[in-house]
């Protein structure tokens, strides 16, 4: 029997991960079983176990690879050497998150992320990887604040790390709100940030 190509192998592996995402969204972390994932994937039991040893390994891959993929998509926004004003930057970040989450019409990746955050708390390796990813996000935000300050576009006395922590909370809170409440509007976030960052009584034309 001819061996499958590497491209085909990756496609089948992604097929398993996609099945796991769908099962997580529909049934939650605790209720998902290996049998559910196998059935949803459309592959044989042997084929699925050829890629992953069990449920935990599949869930870890879903979480870690999803986090890494999103981080790569946010990188060009967060490393911009001339970042736009704070509200616009946050809007770009939230827009990229929504694009990532809704790319597959069959799975809400933000809801999958909530399950992933829960799973990361009980898996030391995944917990460390998740912390690293969000620490990088916070550092990138702090770097943007420092660039604004150097350009004279932001309060020079502000603590970059403190602002970065707040912006990270806004970002992760947006994910949680969109997943759990079912909606969170990017334009309203931008408008609110503009209102909060404009001096009192000053209106932008």
Secondary structure, DSSP 8 states (H G I E B T S, - for coil): -----HHHHHHHHHHHHHHHHHHHHHH-TTT--HHHHHHHHTS-HHHHHHH-SSHHHHHHHHHHHHHHHHHHHHHHHHT-TT---HHHHHHHHHHHHHHHHTSSTT--HHHHHHHHHHHHTT-HHHHHHHHHHHHHHHHHHHHHHHHHHHTT-S-TTS-HHHHHHHHHHHHHHHHHHHHHTS---HHHHHHHHHHHHS-TT----
